[in-house]
């Protein structure tokens, strides 16, 4: 199964190599790109996916178990290709729209920093969540606040998140900001 998992995703990785080597040169850069290119790419990818859903009975497949291909073993490759095209065009549109003024240029800079540190975020966000939960646990024990903090679930479930959606936003911010800060400090040293 492991070799199957690797082999089934190799064409997806190779699509990236082909894009970087040949296609990237053909697409105009932000300054002189019209909206027609990314909008057209979104439309083409959505149409391709829709045709595949209707004609092949769905796009369901499992890359984890290398199974459950809906009618055709080519589906994963076409899905990967059209998915890459879709998200590339969405990124081009967002870049074009956000680069219109100086405030959004700062947003782009922040997104670039986050993009440069995605590996660190993925590696360390659960540890940051744990540290945040640990501080909430300590507050609930020492100062007898946060009475809703479920100590039993905290001790048994690594994915425990305290509180409401507003508090979960704090988890999100901490899970991104702390790993980015660590990686940026390490990168500059």
MDAnalysis code that builds the backbone (N, CA, C; Angstrom):
import MDAnalysis as mda
import numpy as np

u = mda.Universe.empty(567, n_residues=189, atom_resindex=np.repeat(np.arange(189), 3), trajectory=True)
u.add_TopologyAttr("name", ["N", "CA", "C"] * 189)
u.add_TopologyAttr("resid", np.arange(1, 190))
u.add_TopologyAttr("resname", ["UNK", "UNK", "UNK", "UNK", "UNK", "UNK", "UNK", "UNK", "UNK", "UNK", "UNK", "UNK", "UNK", "UNK", "UNK", "UNK", "UNK", "UNK", "UNK", "UNK", "UNK", "UNK", "UNK", "UNK", "UNK", "UNK", "UNK", "UNK", "UNK", "UNK", "UNK", "UNK", "UNK", "UNK", "UNK", "UNK", "UNK", "UNK", "UNK", "UNK", "UNK", "UNK", "UNK", "UNK", "UNK", "UNK", "UNK", "UNK", "UNK", "UNK", "UNK", "UNK", "UNK", "UNK", "UNK", "UNK", "UNK", "UNK", "UNK", "UNK", "UNK", "UNK", "UNK", "UNK", "UNK", "UNK", "UNK", "UNK", "UNK", "UNK", "UNK", "UNK", "UNK", "UNK", "UNK", "UNK", "UNK", "UNK", "UNK", "UNK", "UNK", "UNK", "UNK", "UNK", "UNK", "UNK", "UNK", "UNK", "UNK", "UNK", "UNK", "UNK", "UNK", "UNK", "UNK", "UNK", "UNK", "UNK", "UNK", "UNK", "UNK", "UNK", "UNK", "UNK", "UNK", "UNK", "UNK", "UNK", "UNK", "UNK", "UNK", "UNK", "UNK", "UNK", "UNK", "UNK", "UNK", "UNK", "UNK", "UNK", "UNK", "UNK", "UNK", "UNK", "UNK", "UNK", "UNK", "UNK", "UNK", "UNK", "UNK", "UNK", "UNK", "UNK", "UNK", "UNK", "UNK", "UNK", "UNK", "UNK", "UNK", "UNK", "UNK", "UNK", "UNK", "UNK", "UNK", "UNK", "UNK", "UNK", "UNK", "UNK", "UNK", "UNK", "UNK", "UNK", "UNK", "UNK", "UNK", "UNK", "UNK", "UNK", "UNK", "UNK", "UNK", "UNK", "UNK", "UNK", "UNK", "UNK", "UNK", "UNK", "UNK", "UNK", "UNK", "UNK", "UNK", "UNK", "UNK", "UNK", "UNK", "UNK", "UNK", "UNK", "UNK", "UNK", "UNK", "UNK", "UNK"])
u.atoms.positions = np.array([
    [0.809, -1.207, 0.000],
    [0.000, 0.000, 0.000],
    [0.851, 1.269, 0.000],
    [1.975, 1.251, 0.729],
    [2.787, 2.476, 0.797],
    [3.320, 2.871, -0.568],
    [3.800, 1.905, -1.329],
    [4.320, 2.235, -2.662],
    [3.193, 2.727, -3.564],
    [1.992, 2.166, -3.380],
    [0.839, 2.637, -4.148],
    [0.492, 4.070, -3.829],
    [0.573, 4.433, -2.560],
    [0.285, 5.815, -2.149],
    [1.276, 6.788, -2.779],
    [2.534, 6.385, -2.805],
    [3.557, 7.246, -3.401],
    [3.337, 7.358, -4.901],
    [3.124, 6.228, -5.542],
    [2.996, 6.233, -6.998],
    [1.762, 6.981, -7.478],
    [0.666, 6.880, -6.733],
    [-0.553, 7.544, -7.202],
    [-0.431, 9.066, -7.133],
    [0.428, 9.597, -6.250],
    [0.559, 11.037, -6.137],
    [1.716, 11.608, -6.964],
    [2.582, 10.756, -7.488],
    [3.697, 11.253, -8.296],
    [3.257, 12.095, -9.496],
    [2.216, 11.690, -10.230],
    [1.790, 12.568, -11.332],
    [1.371, 13.957, -10.853],
    [0.738, 14.035, -9.672],
    [0.364, 15.339, -9.129],
    [1.578, 16.204, -8.866],
    [2.624, 15.608, -8.287],
    [3.865, 16.358, -8.060],
    [4.503, 16.741, -9.395],
    [4.452, 15.834, -10.366],
    [5.073, 16.120, -11.651],
    [4.324, 17.220, -12.400],
    [2.985, 17.314, -12.191],
    [2.243, 18.430, -12.778],
    [2.829, 19.752, -12.305],
    [3.256, 19.813, -11.058],
    [3.887, 21.024, -10.529],
    [5.203, 21.322, -11.223],
    [5.994, 20.285, -11.504],
    [7.267, 20.463, -12.209],
    [7.013, 20.978, -13.620],
    [6.043, 20.376, -14.294],
    [5.698, 20.814, -15.655],
    [5.228, 22.264, -15.634],
    [4.388, 22.586, -14.656],
    [3.895, 23.958, -14.563],
    [5.053, 24.935, -14.391],
    [5.928, 24.649, -13.447],
    [7.037, 25.559, -13.151],
    [7.962, 25.720, -14.357],
    [8.200, 24.618, -15.061],
    [9.169, 24.646, -16.155],
    [8.609, 25.268, -17.436],
    [7.339, 25.002, -17.744],
    [6.806, 25.414, -19.040],
    [5.666, 26.427, -18.954],
    [4.699, 26.201, -18.089],
    [3.477, 27.005, -18.107],
    [3.659, 28.346, -17.411],
    [4.414, 28.396, -16.326],
    [4.581, 29.619, -15.547],
    [5.105, 30.766, -16.403],
    [5.949, 30.461, -17.377],
    [6.510, 31.501, -18.254],
    [5.448, 32.124, -19.159],
    [4.390, 31.349, -19.453],
    [3.366, 31.822, -20.374],
    [2.332, 32.733, -19.719],
    [2.202, 32.643, -18.396],
    [1.193, 33.434, -17.696],
    [1.789, 34.785, -17.321],
    [1.124, 35.872, -17.733],
    [1.638, 37.202, -17.403],
    [1.684, 37.413, -15.892],
    [2.643, 38.183, -15.447],
    [2.769, 38.469, -14.026],
    [1.720, 39.493, -13.610],
    [1.588, 39.714, -12.304],
    [0.488, 40.479, -11.732],
    [0.246, 41.816, -12.422],
    [1.288, 42.552, -12.691],
    [1.137, 43.904, -13.206],
    [0.357, 44.007, -14.497],
    [0.594, 43.089, -15.434],
    [-0.067, 43.215, -16.730],
    [-1.018, 42.044, -17.020],
    [-1.451, 41.332, -16.000],
    [-2.382, 40.222, -16.194],
    [-3.810, 40.751, -16.167],
    [-4.603, 40.336, -17.124],
    [-6.001, 40.738, -17.097],
    [-6.774, 39.751, -16.221],
    [-7.969, 40.140, -15.856],
    [-8.817, 39.252, -15.047],
    [-9.315, 38.055, -15.852],
    [-9.248, 38.144, -17.169],
    [-9.790, 37.084, -18.024],
    [-9.053, 35.755, -17.847],
    [-7.746, 35.796, -17.635],
    [-6.977, 34.545, -17.524],
    [-7.390, 33.740, -16.298],
    [-7.332, 34.305, -15.067],
    [-7.735, 33.480, -13.932],
    [-9.219, 33.138, -13.919],
    [-10.075, 34.061, -14.351],
    [-11.507, 33.760, -14.394],
    [-11.765, 32.637, -15.395],
    [-11.112, 32.691, -16.521],
    [-11.242, 31.613, -17.516],
    [-10.748, 30.286, -16.973],
    [-9.641, 30.326, -16.235],
    [-9.120, 29.087, -15.652],
    [-10.079, 28.515, -14.609],
    [-10.702, 29.384, -13.817],
    [-11.696, 28.915, -12.846],
    [-12.860, 28.262, -13.577],
    [-13.357, 28.916, -14.604],
    [-14.491, 28.365, -15.353],
    [-14.152, 27.024, -15.994],
    [-12.988, 26.931, -16.618],
    [-12.581, 25.676, -17.251],
    [-12.466, 24.561, -16.219],
    [-11.852, 24.834, -15.079],
    [-11.695, 23.785, -14.068],
    [-13.033, 23.367, -13.481],
    [-13.939, 24.321, -13.250],
    [-15.266, 23.987, -12.715],
    [-16.054, 23.181, -13.740],
    [-15.972, 23.559, -14.998],
    [-16.681, 22.815, -16.045],
    [-16.134, 21.391, -16.156],
    [-14.797, 21.251, -16.142],
    [-14.189, 19.908, -16.203],
    [-14.636, 19.044, -15.031],
    [-14.606, 19.608, -13.823],
    [-15.028, 18.851, -12.649],
    [-16.505, 18.483, -12.746],
    [-17.341, 19.396, -13.224],
    [-18.770, 19.113, -13.350],
    [-19.034, 18.006, -14.354],
    [-18.349, 18.053, -15.486],
    [-18.505, 16.995, -16.498],
    [-18.069, 15.651, -15.926],
    [-16.966, 15.633, -15.198],
    [-16.503, 14.383, -14.587],
    [-17.490, 13.843, -13.565],
    [-18.065, 14.724, -12.768],
    [-19.042, 14.286, -11.763],
    [-20.239, 13.649, -12.454],
    [-20.729, 14.286, -13.508],
    [-21.911, 13.763, -14.217],
    [-21.605, 12.488, -14.995],
    [-20.472, 12.457, -15.687],
    [-20.196, 11.328, -16.580],
    [-19.592, 10.124, -15.872],
    [-18.866, 10.336, -14.782],
    [-18.174, 9.224, -14.117],
    [-18.833, 8.798, -12.813],
    [-19.933, 9.403, -12.473],
    [-20.616, 9.013, -11.252],
    [-19.941, 9.519, -9.996],
    [-19.182, 10.578, -10.090],
    [-18.540, 11.165, -8.915],
    [-17.036, 11.156, -9.019],
    [-16.418, 11.851, -8.093],
    [-14.966, 11.969, -8.087],
    [-14.360, 11.328, -6.846],
    [-15.102, 10.464, -6.200],
    [-14.635, 9.877, -4.948],
    [-13.486, 8.903, -5.196],
    [-12.413, 9.086, -4.435],
    [-11.309, 8.135, -4.410],
    [-10.536, 8.351, -3.133],
    [-9.786, 7.360, -2.747],
    [-9.032, 7.446, -1.502],
    [-7.547, 7.305, -1.801],
    [-6.803, 8.397, -1.621],
    [-5.362, 8.301, -1.822],
    [-4.683, 7.668, -0.616],
    [-5.356, 7.698, 0.521],
    [-4.769, 7.093, 1.720],
    [-4.690, 5.585, 1.563],
    [-5.792, 4.985, 1.098],
    [-5.827, 3.521, 0.951],
    [-5.669, 3.086, -0.496],
    [-5.482, 4.019, -1.411],
    [-5.344, 3.739, -2.847],
    [-6.491, 2.835, -3.292],
    [-7.705, 3.322, -3.066],
    [-8.883, 2.525, -3.383],
    [-10.063, 3.449, -3.660],
    [-11.190, 2.846, -3.887],
    [-12.477, 3.542, -4.055],
    [-12.491, 4.479, -5.250],
    [-11.904, 4.063, -6.367],
    [-11.929, 4.902, -7.556],
    [-13.304, 4.812, -8.200],
    [-13.920, 5.948, -8.425],
    [-15.265, 5.989, -8.995],
    [-15.187, 5.748, -10.496],
    [-15.368, 4.530, -10.915],
    [-15.485, 4.122, -12.318],
    [-14.207, 4.171, -13.147],
    [-13.193, 4.892, -12.713],
    [-12.067, 5.080, -13.600],
    [-10.815, 5.430, -12.789],
    [-9.709, 4.791, -13.101],
    [-8.462, 5.055, -12.380],
    [-7.804, 6.362, -12.811],
    [-8.296, 6.987, -13.868],
    [-7.741, 8.257, -14.332],
    [-8.311, 9.435, -13.533],
    [-9.427, 9.200, -12.864],
    [-10.108, 10.261, -12.114],
    [-9.169, 11.010, -11.157],
    [-8.338, 10.322, -10.359],
    [-7.475, 11.088, -9.448],
    [-6.552, 12.066, -10.155],
    [-6.045, 11.694, -11.306],
    [-5.098, 12.554, -12.011],
    [-5.788, 13.768, -12.620],
    [-6.966, 13.555, -13.200],
    [-7.715, 14.671, -13.763],
    [-8.193, 15.590, -12.642],
    [-8.608, 14.999, -11.536],
    [-9.046, 15.790, -10.385],
    [-7.899, 16.634, -9.838],
    [-6.721, 16.038, -9.719],
    [-5.556, 16.780, -9.238],
    [-5.217, 17.916, -10.204],
    [-5.209, 17.637, -11.485],
    [-4.861, 18.654, -12.478],
    [-5.859, 19.810, -12.468],
    [-7.159, 19.506, -12.476],
    [-8.150, 20.583, -12.475],
    [-8.197, 21.294, -11.129],
    [-7.922, 20.581, -10.045],
    [-7.863, 21.217, -8.727],
    [-6.702, 22.193, -8.630],
    [-5.542, 21.783, -9.141],
    [-4.384, 22.682, -9.165],
    [-4.703, 23.911, -10.004],
    [-5.314, 23.710, -11.156],
    [-5.652, 24.828, -12.034],
    [-6.646, 25.767, -11.336],
    [-7.625, 25.191, -10.637],
    [-8.615, 26.008, -9.934],
    [-7.955, 26.872, -8.868],
    [-7.159, 26.259, -7.985],
    [-6.582, 27.024, -6.875],
    [-5.494, 27.988, -7.348],
    [-4.795, 27.643, -8.413],
    [-3.833, 28.575, -8.988],
    [-4.547, 29.823, -9.493],
    [-5.662, 29.621, -10.170],
    [-6.399, 30.775, -10.698],
    [-7.028, 31.594, -9.581],
    [-7.507, 30.933, -8.517],
    [-8.036, 31.678, -7.372],
    [-6.920, 32.516, -6.737],
    [-5.734, 31.928, -6.606],
    [-4.600, 32.674, -6.039],
    [-4.235, 33.868, -6.921],
    [-4.282, 33.678, -8.240],
    [-3.980, 34.790, -9.146],
    [-5.015, 35.914, -9.009],
    [-6.292, 35.533, -8.883],
    [-7.339, 36.541, -8.709],
    [-7.176, 37.298, -7.395],
    [-6.934, 36.561, -6.318],
    [-6.772, 37.192, -5.015],
    [-5.567, 38.135, -5.026],
    [-4.471, 37.686, -5.632],
    [-3.279, 38.534, -5.720],
    [-3.585, 39.804, -6.496],
    [-4.284, 39.669, -7.606],
    [-4.623, 40.835, -8.428],
    [-5.519, 41.794, -7.647],
    [-6.506, 41.259, -6.947],
    [-7.430, 42.114, -6.203],
    [-6.765, 42.765, -4.987],
    [-5.920, 42.022, -4.281],
    [-5.311, 42.551, -3.069],
    [-4.167, 43.520, -3.340],
    [-3.601, 43.470, -4.527],
    [-2.464, 44.346, -4.807],
    [-2.908, 45.729, -5.280],
    [-4.169, 46.059, -5.091],
    [-4.673, 47.335, -5.578],
    [-4.316, 48.519, -4.679],
    [-4.031, 48.287, -3.394],
    [-3.643, 49.414, -2.545],
    [-2.603, 48.976, -1.517],
    [-2.105, 49.939, -0.739],
    [-0.987, 49.669, 0.164],
    [-1.391, 48.847, 1.380],
    [-2.621, 48.997, 1.847],
    [-3.063, 48.234, 3.016],
    [-3.118, 46.749, 2.667],
    [-3.687, 46.444, 1.534],
    [-3.762, 45.031, 1.153],
    [-2.391, 44.485, 0.775],
    [-1.469, 45.359, 0.396],
    [-0.101, 44.898, 0.143],
    [0.509, 44.347, 1.424],
    [0.177, 44.955, 2.577],
    [0.640, 44.432, 3.872],
    [0.019, 43.064, 4.154],
    [-1.250, 42.883, 3.765],
    [-1.906, 41.580, 3.922],
    [-1.175, 40.542, 3.080],
    [-0.813, 40.913, 1.864],
    [-0.075, 39.992, 0.994],
    [1.260, 39.636, 1.626],
    [1.961, 40.627, 2.185],
    [3.237, 40.355, 2.851],
    [3.056, 39.370, 3.996],
    [1.988, 39.550, 4.784],
    [1.718, 38.629, 5.895],
    [1.419, 37.230, 5.376],
    [0.662, 37.145, 4.293],
    [0.352, 35.832, 3.716],
    [1.604, 35.159, 3.163],
    [2.515, 35.933, 2.620],
    [3.775, 35.379, 2.127],
    [4.588, 34.800, 3.286],
    [4.625, 35.514, 4.402],
    [5.342, 35.019, 5.579],
    [4.700, 33.725, 6.073],
    [3.370, 33.695, 6.123],
    [2.681, 32.469, 6.535],
    [2.962, 31.350, 5.532],
    [2.913, 31.664, 4.250],
    [3.191, 30.659, 3.225],
    [4.605, 30.111, 3.306],
    [5.543, 30.963, 3.651],
    [6.929, 30.524, 3.780],
    [7.110, 29.605, 4.989],
    [6.199, 29.675, 5.948],
    [6.340, 28.923, 7.189],
    [5.259, 27.857, 7.390],
    [4.638, 27.398, 6.329],
    [3.560, 26.424, 6.492],
    [4.044, 25.119, 7.113],
    [5.259, 24.708, 6.807],
    [5.778, 23.475, 7.401],
    [5.875, 23.619, 8.917],
    [6.396, 24.730, 9.383],
    [6.493, 24.968, 10.819],
    [5.132, 25.045, 11.483],
    [4.178, 25.661, 10.798],
    [2.821, 25.744, 11.345],
    [2.227, 24.349, 11.480],
    [2.362, 23.557, 10.423],
    [1.802, 22.199, 10.459],
    [2.495, 21.336, 11.511],
    [3.772, 21.536, 11.703],
    [4.508, 20.728, 12.677],
    [4.189, 21.111, 14.115],
    [3.940, 22.385, 14.372],
    [3.902, 22.845, 15.753],
    [2.554, 23.356, 16.249],
    [1.537, 23.416, 15.412],
    [0.285, 24.014, 15.879],
    [-0.361, 23.205, 17.001],
    [-0.306, 21.882, 16.937],
    [-0.904, 21.085, 18.010],
    [-0.166, 21.283, 19.334],
    [1.150, 21.439, 19.266],
    [1.913, 21.706, 20.486],
    [1.530, 23.066, 21.069],
    [1.327, 24.057, 20.211],
    [0.901, 25.376, 20.673],
    [-0.487, 25.277, 21.303],
    [-1.393, 24.501, 20.675],
    [-2.722, 24.298, 21.265],
    [-2.598, 23.657, 22.639],
    [-1.704, 22.673, 22.742],
    [-1.504, 22.014, 24.029],
    [-1.012, 23.005, 25.078],
    [-0.060, 23.847, 24.726],
    [0.443, 24.834, 25.675],
    [-0.651, 25.815, 26.094],
    [-1.476, 26.223, 25.162],
    [-2.591, 27.117, 25.484],
    [-3.571, 26.407, 26.418],
    [-3.904, 25.143, 26.098],
    [-4.780, 24.364, 26.971],
    [-4.165, 24.193, 28.356],
    [-2.864, 23.975, 28.394],
    [-2.177, 23.810, 29.670],
    [-2.279, 25.088, 30.511],
    [-2.130, 26.238, 29.867],
    [-2.275, 27.494, 30.611],
    [-3.716, 27.677, 31.083],
    [-4.699, 27.299, 30.274],
    [-6.097, 27.368, 30.706],
    [-6.362, 26.407, 31.858],
    [-5.766, 25.227, 31.781],
    [-5.902, 24.243, 32.863],
    [-5.330, 24.804, 34.163],
    [-4.152, 25.392, 34.086],
    [-3.526, 25.967, 35.282],
    [-4.397, 27.080, 35.875],
    [-4.971, 27.929, 35.020],
    [-5.853, 28.989, 35.510],
    [-7.094, 28.400, 36.167],
    [-7.631, 27.327, 35.580],
    [-8.836, 26.723, 36.160],
    [-8.553, 26.066, 37.500],
    [-7.326, 25.588, 37.705],
    [-6.986, 24.930, 38.956],
    [-6.535, 25.907, 40.037],
    [-5.697, 26.863, 39.688],
    [-5.116, 27.763, 40.683],
    [-6.081, 28.854, 41.131],
    [-6.793, 29.455, 40.187],
    [-7.630, 30.603, 40.520],
    [-9.111, 30.275, 40.509],
    [-9.442, 29.024, 40.279],
    [-10.824, 28.563, 40.296],
    [-11.705, 29.352, 39.318],
    [-11.122, 29.677, 38.167],
    [-11.896, 30.296, 37.093],
    [-11.996, 29.277, 35.966],
    [-12.704, 29.600, 34.928],
    [-12.909, 28.691, 33.795],
    [-13.503, 27.366, 34.276],
    [-14.606, 27.446, 34.966],
    [-15.233, 26.263, 35.558],
    [-15.669, 25.248, 34.492],
    [-15.883, 25.718, 33.258],
    [-16.314, 24.812, 32.185],
    [-15.167, 23.999, 31.605],
    [-13.949, 24.295, 32.013],
    [-12.791, 23.572, 31.482],
    [-12.899, 22.102, 31.875],
    [-12.952, 21.230, 30.878],
    [-13.143, 19.795, 31.112],
    [-11.774, 19.129, 31.283],
    [-11.391, 18.941, 32.529],
    [-10.068, 18.405, 32.848],
    [-9.913, 16.981, 32.320],
    [-10.953, 16.181, 32.433],
    [-10.868, 14.779, 31.991],
    [-10.634, 14.689, 30.484],
    [-11.348, 15.484, 29.711],
    [-11.158, 15.471, 28.261],
    [-9.782, 16.047, 27.914],
    [-9.359, 17.087, 28.614],
    [-8.037, 17.659, 28.388],
    [-6.940, 16.618, 28.588],
    [-7.100, 15.772, 29.587],
    [-6.089, 14.759, 29.882],
    [-6.107, 13.593, 28.911],
    [-7.199, 13.388, 28.204],
    [-7.309, 12.198, 27.345],
    [-7.388, 12.496, 25.854],
    [-7.675, 13.725, 25.467],
    [-7.895, 14.034, 24.052],
    [-6.938, 15.130, 23.601],
    [-6.040, 14.798, 22.674],
    [-5.062, 15.780, 22.184],
    [-5.736, 16.911, 21.406],
    [-6.937, 16.665, 20.872],
    [-7.628, 17.670, 20.071],
    [-8.614, 18.506, 20.892],
    [-8.552, 18.410, 22.215],
    [-9.475, 19.167, 23.063],
    [-9.278, 20.666, 22.844],
    [-10.394, 21.350, 22.667],
    [-10.373, 22.811, 22.546],
    [-11.423, 23.367, 23.497],
    [-10.995, 24.232, 24.361],
    [-11.864, 24.808, 25.374],
    [-12.781, 25.854, 24.764],
    [-14.013, 25.866, 25.185],
    [-14.881, 27.003, 24.976],
    [-15.601, 27.114, 23.659],
    [-15.974, 28.339, 23.380],
    [-16.828, 28.671, 22.247],
    [-15.993, 28.974, 21.000],
    [-16.683, 29.327, 19.933],
    [-15.989, 29.644, 18.680],
    [-15.080, 30.861, 18.819],
    [-15.436, 31.789, 19.692],
    [-14.586, 32.963, 19.892],
    [-13.237, 32.560, 20.469],
    [-13.252, 31.631, 21.413],
    [-11.996, 31.142, 21.996],
    [-11.214, 30.334, 20.956],
    [-11.923, 29.621, 20.111],
    [-11.239, 28.829, 19.084],
    [-10.516, 29.717, 18.084],
    [-10.972, 30.949, 17.941],
    [-10.244, 31.899, 17.106],
    [-8.882, 32.205, 17.722],
    [-8.813, 32.235, 19.054],
    [-7.534, 32.429, 19.743],
    [-6.612, 31.249, 19.446],
    [-7.164, 30.035, 19.456],
    [-6.374, 28.854, 19.092],
    [-5.787, 29.024, 17.693],
    [-6.620, 29.454, 16.754],
    [-6.174, 29.631, 15.371],
    [-5.042, 30.648, 15.282],
    [-5.230, 31.790, 15.906],
    [-4.211, 32.845, 15.838],
    [-2.910, 32.369, 16.475],
    [-2.999, 31.767, 17.658],
    [-1.799, 31.273, 18.324],
    [-1.123, 30.166, 17.527],
    [-1.930, 29.266, 16.943],
    [-1.381, 28.150, 16.176],
    [-0.666, 28.572, 14.910],
    [-0.960, 29.770, 14.426],
    [-0.259, 30.298, 13.254],
    [0.870, 31.227, 13.685],
    [0.586, 32.155, 14.580],
    [1.540, 33.215, 14.914],
    [2.778, 32.678, 15.639],
    [2.603, 31.822, 16.630],
    [3.751, 31.358, 17.405],
    [4.735, 30.557, 16.555],
    [4.288, 29.562, 15.761],
    [5.267, 28.885, 14.894],
    [5.926, 29.818, 13.884],
    [5.180, 30.785, 13.342],
    [5.767, 31.735, 12.393],
    [6.829, 32.583, 13.084],
    [6.536, 33.060, 14.283],
    [7.529, 33.855, 15.022],
    [8.790, 33.047, 15.295],
    [8.615, 31.807, 15.717],
    [9.775, 30.952, 15.996],
    [10.605, 30.753, 14.735],
    [9.960, 30.414, 13.633],
    [10.688, 30.157, 12.400],
    [11.340, 31.421, 11.845],
    [10.682, 32.563, 11.977],
    [11.283, 33.806, 11.491],
    [12.497, 34.195, 12.320],
    [12.431, 34.000, 13.644],
    [13.570, 34.297, 14.500],
    [14.734, 33.348, 14.173],
    [14.415, 32.060, 14.018],
    [15.467, 31.079, 13.694],
    [16.072, 31.379, 12.327],
    [15.239, 31.775, 11.370],
    [15.729, 32.068, 10.017],
    [16.668, 33.266, 10.006],
    [16.402, 34.258, 10.852],
    [17.236, 35.464, 10.887],
    [18.540, 35.278, 11.655],
    [18.594, 34.251, 12.499],
    [19.816, 34.039, 13.296],
    [20.912, 33.379, 12.484],
])
